[in-house]
Amino acid sequence: MTNPELKSSAPFDRATLEALLTKRFFYAPSFEIYGGVAGLYDFGPTGNALLQNLIQYWRQHFVIEENMLEVDCSIMTPGDVLKTSGHVDKFTDYMCRDTLDPKTVFRADHLIEAVLEARLKGDELARSQALNSKVEALNVDESDADKKKKKKNKAKSKTKVEAKRLDDSVVAEYKNILAQIDNFDCDALAEIIKKYEITNPETGNPVSTPAPFNLMFESSIGPSGQLKSYLRPETAQGQFLNFPRLLEFNNNKLPFASAMVGRAFRNEISPRSGLLRVREFTMAEVEHYVDPEKKDHPRFNEVAGIELPFLSSSVQASGSTEVTHSTIGHAVSSGLVANQTLGYFIGRIYMYLTAVGIDPKRLRFRQHMANEMAHYACDCWDAEIQTSYGWIECVGCADRSAYDLTVHSKRTKQDLCVSENLLEPRVYEKWVHEINMKKFGPHFKKDAKVVTEFLEQRTECELEDIAKELNGPSGKAVINVDGREFELDTSLVQINKATIKEHVRKYTPNVIEPSFGLGRILYSLLEHSYYVRKEDEQRGVLGFCPLVAPFKCLVLPLSGQADFAGPLLEIARNLRKLGVPARVDDSASASIGRRYARNDELGTPFAITVDFQTLEDNSVTLRERDSTKQIRATRDEIIDLVKQLVEGSTSWENVLEKYPLVNSESE
Amino acid sequence: MTNPELKSSAPFDRATLEALLTKRFFYAPSFEIYGGVAGLYDFGPTGNALLQNLIQYWRQHFVIEENMLEVDCSIMTPGDVLKTSGHVDKFTDYMCRDTLDPKTVFRADHLIEAVLEARLKGDELARSQALNSKVEALNVDESDADKKKKKKNKAKSKTKVEAKRLDDSVVAEYKNILAQIDNFDCDALAEIIKKYEITNPETGNPVSTPAPFNLMFESSIGPSGQLKSYLRPETAQGQFLNFPRLLEFNNNKLPFASAMVGRAFRNEISPRSGLLRVREFTMAEVEHYVDPEKKDHPRFNEVAGIELPFLSSSVQASGSTEVTHSTIGHAVSSGLVANQTLGYFIGRIYMYLTAVGIDPKRLRFRQHMANEMAHYACDCWDAEIQTSYGWIECVGCADRSAYDLTVHSKRTKQDLCVSENLLEPRVYEKWVHEINMKKFGPHFKKDAKVVTEFLEQRTECELEDIAKELNGPSGKAVINVDGREFELDTSLVQINKATIKEHVRKYTPNVIEPSFGLGRILYSLLEHSYYVRKEDEQRGVLGFCPLVAPFKCLVLPLSGQADFAGPLLEIARNLRKLGVPARVDDSASASIGRRYARNDELGTPFAITVDFQTLEDNSVTLRERDSTKQIRATRDEIIDLVKQLVEGSTSWENVLEKYPLVNSESE
């Protein structure tokens, strides 16, 4: 809707946007009057409305349109569940401490990033100084703008930048490390810290070898604190544990998806970057269950034609971040994206993000690299959005394979499988073992059970290996069960290939999981929506589309005239009755132009003005925020128009075709 | 919408409803496959949709229509905040243990309730047995229904009922205790346990003296666990802490309200009664800030005429639970309800509850008794809903006075006041102290500061008392500052009445807080919506209104005919695109009547059926759940009708006036 000709071309300035967001209470540090807590933020009336609108449209786009089974599960989670899922052991970041001041802690990868980036900047500075001294600087004084910028950069980063020339080969090494910073494990990070002499940038003190730090918040349940538990670090586990009930609810048919919107918690080592790395956040997650042998999607053709920028793991491994543009259809058929279902969700994610207002030109899909992948995932693509902080992971789309259902099923001995009645029986060959119970029991005595279990748990390949030995010339095979060796022979057990005829197919579904960080999407949207008008560079505008705008309509009087109060309140109440959030701005002290501008900062797309003509003929004007154009019609007509504009059943362009423009003398 | 003639008159049976709720996955114990955790529940697709619809309409009814400032604050809360609010010291229940088996714990008031209720039942039983033996029983065999009922009652309560006659005076005492069970403090509970020999009902072991147990879950924030914190026990504190920003957002004008919907946590001693007493739950709270001198409400006349059943604290103190019917207007003017704002919210709460489907005949407003009131409240009315568990507190409506803002302001030294510019200066007399600095400092030396602070913090009355002494014959006054005495004389300080002329009035707002337990409302709604049809007593119906129904429309084929699949999917997708949650039931194995009945259990109000005529003329039938009546029209017409019915812009009665009934031969 925004006409680019009306936008100022001044570069984006984060500090100005942040000042606006604080003033208009989009969000603020939690417990601010108590000094705040790092990584905890409260959403104010504007930020919360934006968040709720993002959630509401998410429900429409995913849950309702895709007929997903939305659930709402507990946040408090027993330790046992998260032990099984792998989070107790593996949900960690790597932390190191200042060795002389152990209270100062760093997230190892962030520390390396900050130090190397500072050194690269220092190198650039040294090179440009060398250049400048050659060229002879003409302007000795820095411009005011430059000074301001330097001050801000200093405030932004605690890491000092020293002008110091680096070898070209070192620059290349640093850039290579930064390109794959997410790909290093604990040992690799330790190695880098040692090799490049990374120290606490503020004190120069050496830092300790990085060690894993679990990111979950602990608590315990019950009056005697008997049950150790954690605040969930993601909403997925609750969905997996309800799989049997959900499958039954879906008449025992696959594929289907569950979904959840809710709070999750991560005890970040050193939260930073505002809403982008926080300790408590709202997620929206889908767990789409598919047959591992049929990962196609019935609606794939609806997204196949969408062209997107993809950044594959192999390109990143080569040290580059260059994207490849491809249709989703081609990405799947060429094997870049593993299957149709993954591709379908990538398309739906793209549709969602652009519908709420994310700039498609600042959006890319990046594949996770091997070491970076979460412990449960076998392939993962992130929707990354470009902001002033760089490219930010906002949505993950992972193939968790059968990992979660398998581990929970094993731990609880509950069946988390799907049984499919086959129309045609399935006939195939399989290695099977047959135990001669008469001899087996007496031979192995109390070990009989563990040996039997060992054999039952072997994969096809493993059984084939044992069979080869057993059916070989010796007629014997040695197996290693938890460190103990047992000898088998053909009198105890036979392993042969058999023909199996199955009428029911039983399998553990695979899970495709699109997972949305709503706070990150919200922050990116704020940056993408923000602009400054050419004719008024002092005030910013948040160009939200009506779908997500916190307030849909401003209602205001032309002036402080007492007669305006009646119609004003009636219009606001009528809009609210219709479910349209309306804000009244009747502060008589401010000019109408200033009040329009004030509400541009809230991103309110429409404004209804009551003026002297209203008192004569009951007509009011309607202003659209981005174009600042106005039309005039009766109160009821305008209220109805606003409702239609907000619902999306008409557009401002359509409205302008039907109603003549009026002069906005007042602005 | 429900025609009472169609309903079976069979008495409500909770076990049958619960079986339905589990089968249709409204909710289930969290972590069920791990054995579950007491007091934690997950909402399935139906229960969650119901919950979300309750929230969405809450937002429409309160936030949008009343123009409230909805915020979203952190769950993790530093200990300091909750220490100040009083929760660390006072947010407790009283717990006692089985003295011989200390792992078995009881909530003292619940234990007393269970034991005394069991004794009263035992008394009734003994009395009826005595009566029966006189009358001579004719039927020796119990009917099957009786047997069933007895079995259920036994399962319901662990507390054994023994037929034992009590004195009439003892019965009266027990009933009196039960009527005010919420009113007892720790000592009173200990007294009752001792006096009435309350023991563990299962073992008969004595129980320990009750002791306070804090209900908050603990955790800690940061990589070294430095910051002790709690999971919030209510959503109110985050709202209070943001008061300065919210006031500014509202252009520094009062009254206004903030609101929040979110999770809260209470480590209940012994959770019970399903969703009614849980450890994690969704609340919706409003904090309405008013001038303590102007607690009237501009929209009070909109609710003044509503007649409600009120149960005052004085009636309860007399041991009765008889309600008084009164209009809200009369309740406020007679002083039963303290002020208009409290009365206004009582009215709005009533409107909300009845709009979502709570039976107004099973709803009452009960005033808290003095000891029962939360530590911050000065008056409180609960909306209580009658269920098979008795009268359940579902919404609290408390006047928290200036408690919270005052304590947080004092602790943080932040100004949490409102400044009001007075048109006419306010002139009044006030006691003021004037310190003679030349003498005061040298006289009190290092104590000068504490004495000054002491004088500054005195109330009017206290200052007056000191002045009387000081201005008396001795010319001296002794004050006690934190246990130390200081002597003042008129050469050091003067205290006199002065005339004050204020152009700005500064005050701490009072807070009226309607607080909704959404899980309790949801459960009550399930009981109130449930009925059984006269013609089919085997299957229950959940008679949800379209506003809250989890699925709005069922779409189904008359039979398994392959041609039906196309139109079926198209209708479902068109409805979903319009934001109408639609469920398809195409299981060919079940008759259409059985499929209707199955969806009656989900509370789906409308059903569209594709049949042979659809293939001819594109028409479908529309069935309404409660009347089971059907009409027929074209697909597009019916889809549009369903949208209107769901939005509430038309009603089934209106539809029936326009479209002729068709025979539902298929049912």
HADDOCK unambig.tbl for C-alpha pairs under 7 A between the chains (distance, minus, plus):
assign (segid A and resid 24 and name CA) (segid B and resid 249 and name CA) 6.93 0.50 0.50
assign (segid A and resid 25 and name CA) (segid B and resid 245 and name CA) 6.96 0.50 0.50
assign (segid A and resid 30 and name CA) (segid B and resid 73 and name CA) 6.90 0.50 0.50
assign (segid A and resid 30 and name CA) (segid B and resid 74 and name CA) 6.59 0.50 0.50
assign (segid A and resid 31 and name CA) (segid B and resid 241 and name CA) 6.34 0.50 0.50
assign (segid A and resid 33 and name CA) (segid B and resid 241 and name CA) 6.76 0.50 0.50
assign (segid A and resid 33 and name CA) (segid B and resid 412 and name CA) 6.44 0.50 0.50
assign (segid A and resid 33 and name CA) (segid B and resid 414 and name CA) 6.84 0.50 0.50
assign (segid A and resid 34 and name CA) (segid B and resid 412 and name CA) 6.19 0.50 0.50
assign (segid A and resid 40 and name CA) (segid B and resid 74 and name CA) 6.49 0.50 0.50
assign (segid A and resid 41 and name CA) (segid B and resid 73 and name CA) 6.96 0.50 0.50
assign (segid A and resid 41 and name CA) (segid B and resid 74 and name CA) 6.60 0.50 0.50
assign (segid A and resid 42 and name CA) (segid B and resid 72 and name CA) 5.72 0.50 0.50
assign (segid A and resid 42 and name CA) (segid B and resid 73 and name CA) 4.33 0.50 0.50
assign (segid A and resid 42 and name CA) (segid B and resid 74 and name CA) 6.10 0.50 0.50
assign (segid A and resid 43 and name CA) (segid B and resid 71 and name CA) 5.53 0.50 0.50
assign (segid A and resid 43 and name CA) (segid B and resid 72 and name CA) 4.99 0.50 0.50
assign (segid A and resid 43 and name CA) (segid B and resid 73 and name CA) 6.26 0.50 0.50
assign (segid A and resid 44 and name CA) (segid B and resid 71 and name CA) 4.80 0.50 0.50
assign (segid A and resid 44 and name CA) (segid B and resid 72 and name CA) 6.78 0.50 0.50
assign (segid A and resid 45 and name CA) (segid B and resid 69 and name CA) 5.08 0.50 0.50
assign (segid A and resid 45 and name CA) (segid B and resid 70 and name CA) 5.02 0.50 0.50
assign (segid A and resid 45 and name CA) (segid B and resid 71 and name CA) 5.16 0.50 0.50
assign (segid A and resid 48 and name CA) (segid B and resid 70 and name CA) 6.75 0.50 0.50
assign (segid A and resid 48 and name CA) (segid B and resid 71 and name CA) 5.54 0.50 0.50
assign (segid A and resid 48 and name CA) (segid B and resid 72 and name CA) 5.95 0.50 0.50
assign (segid A and resid 60 and name CA) (segid B and resid 579 and name CA) 6.26 0.50 0.50
assign (segid A and resid 64 and name CA) (segid B and resid 576 and name CA) 5.82 0.50 0.50
assign (segid A and resid 64 and name CA) (segid B and resid 579 and name CA) 6.79 0.50 0.50
assign (segid A and resid 64 and name CA) (segid B and resid 581 and name CA) 5.59 0.50 0.50
assign (segid A and resid 65 and name CA) (segid B and resid 573 and name CA) 6.99 0.50 0.50
assign (segid A and resid 65 and name CA) (segid B and resid 576 and name CA) 5.10 0.50 0.50
assign (segid A and resid 65 and name CA) (segid B and resid 577 and name CA) 6.06 0.50 0.50
assign (segid A and resid 69 and name CA) (segid B and resid 45 and name CA) 5.06 0.50 0.50
assign (segid A and resid 70 and name CA) (segid B and resid 45 and name CA) 5.02 0.50 0.50
assign (segid A and resid 70 and name CA) (segid B and resid 48 and name CA) 6.75 0.50 0.50
assign (segid A and resid 71 and name CA) (segid B and resid 43 and name CA) 5.54 0.50 0.50
assign (segid A and resid 71 and name CA) (segid B and resid 44 and name CA) 4.79 0.50 0.50
assign (segid A and resid 71 and name CA) (segid B and resid 45 and name CA) 5.16 0.50 0.50
assign (segid A and resid 71 and name CA) (segid B and resid 48 and name CA) 5.55 0.50 0.50
assign (segid A and resid 72 and name CA) (segid B and resid 42 and name CA) 5.71 0.50 0.50
assign (segid A and resid 72 and name CA) (segid B and resid 43 and name CA) 5.00 0.50 0.50
assign (segid A and resid 72 and name CA) (segid B and resid 44 and name CA) 6.77 0.50 0.50
assign (segid A and resid 72 and name CA) (segid B and resid 48 and name CA) 5.96 0.50 0.50
assign (segid A and resid 73 and name CA) (segid B and resid 30 and name CA) 6.89 0.50 0.50
assign (segid A and resid 73 and name CA) (segid B and resid 41 and name CA) 6.95 0.50 0.50
assign (segid A and resid 73 and name CA) (segid B and resid 42 and name CA) 4.32 0.50 0.50
assign (segid A and resid 73 and name CA) (segid B and resid 43 and name CA) 6.26 0.50 0.50
assign (segid A and resid 74 and name CA) (segid B and resid 30 and name CA) 6.56 0.50 0.50
assign (segid A and resid 74 and name CA) (segid B and resid 40 and name CA) 6.47 0.50 0.50
assign (segid A and resid 74 and name CA) (segid B and resid 41 and name CA) 6.58 0.50 0.50
assign (segid A and resid 74 and name CA) (segid B and resid 42 and name CA) 6.10 0.50 0.50
assign (segid A and resid 217 and name CA) (segid B and resid 219 and name CA) 6.71 0.50 0.50
assign (segid A and resid 218 and name CA) (segid B and resid 219 and name CA) 5.84 0.50 0.50
assign (segid A and resid 219 and name CA) (segid B and resid 217 and name CA) 6.71 0.50 0.50
assign (segid A and resid 219 and name CA) (segid B and resid 218 and name CA) 5.84 0.50 0.50
assign (segid A and resid 219 and name CA) (segid B and resid 219 and name CA) 5.21 0.50 0.50
assign (segid A and resid 221 and name CA) (segid B and resid 267 and name CA) 6.57 0.50 0.50
assign (segid A and resid 222 and name CA) (segid B and resid 267 and name CA) 6.18 0.50 0.50
assign (segid A and resid 222 and name CA) (segid B and resid 269 and name CA) 6.54 0.50 0.50
assign (segid A and resid 223 and name CA) (segid B and resid 269 and name CA) 5.40 0.50 0.50
assign (segid A and resid 241 and name CA) (segid B and resid 31 and name CA) 6.35 0.50 0.50
assign (segid A and resid 241 and name CA) (segid B and resid 33 and name CA) 6.76 0.50 0.50
assign (segid A and resid 245 and name CA) (segid B and resid 25 and name CA) 6.97 0.50 0.50
assign (segid A and resid 249 and name CA) (segid B and resid 24 and name CA) 6.96 0.50 0.50
assign (segid A and resid 267 and name CA) (segid B and resid 221 and name CA) 6.58 0.50 0.50
assign (segid A and resid 267 and name CA) (segid B and resid 222 and name CA) 6.19 0.50 0.50
assign (segid A and resid 269 and name CA) (segid B and resid 222 and name CA) 6.51 0.50 0.50
assign (segid A and resid 269 and name CA) (segid B and resid 223 and name CA) 5.38 0.50 0.50
assign (segid A and resid 412 and name CA) (segid B and resid 33 and name CA) 6.46 0.50 0.50
assign (segid A and resid 412 and name CA) (segid B and resid 34 and name CA) 6.18 0.50 0.50
assign (segid A and resid 414 and name CA) (segid B and resid 33 and name CA) 6.85 0.50 0.50
assign (segid A and resid 573 and name CA) (segid B and resid 65 and name CA) 6.97 0.50 0.50
assign (segid A and resid 576 and name CA) (segid B and resid 64 and name CA) 5.82 0.50 0.50
assign (segid A and resid 576 and name CA) (segid B and resid 65 and name CA) 5.10 0.50 0.50
assign (segid A and resid 577 and name CA) (segid B and resid 65 and name CA) 6.08 0.50 0.50
assign (segid A and resid 579 and name CA) (segid B and resid 60 and name CA) 6.25 0.50 0.50
assign (segid A and resid 579 and name CA) (segid B and resid 64 and name CA) 6.79 0.50 0.50
assign (segid A and resid 581 and name CA) (segid B and resid 64 and name CA) 5.58 0.50 0.50
